[in-house]
């Protein structure tokens, strides 16, 4: 029976330059390469939107790269890995 795990990809607000686009792609690749160990294979990527507001638990949300998120809407990805 297959097992699945999910990992949050980098969160991006706005990409303004080609360099920022290339950096965002490289960050996704770094996460995929880091997680593809011990028999885990990259399976799928799913985009989703996160909206953070000042009140509630979202106020304490940290991204996977360790900085506090300001209020706003962010695009994120969920990376899915599969292991047989």
Protein Blocks (a to p, Z undefined) as FASTA:
>chain_A
ZZdddddddddfbdcbfklmmmmmmmmmmmmmmmmgghiacfbdcdddddddfehjklmp
ccfkopacdeddddddddddddZZ
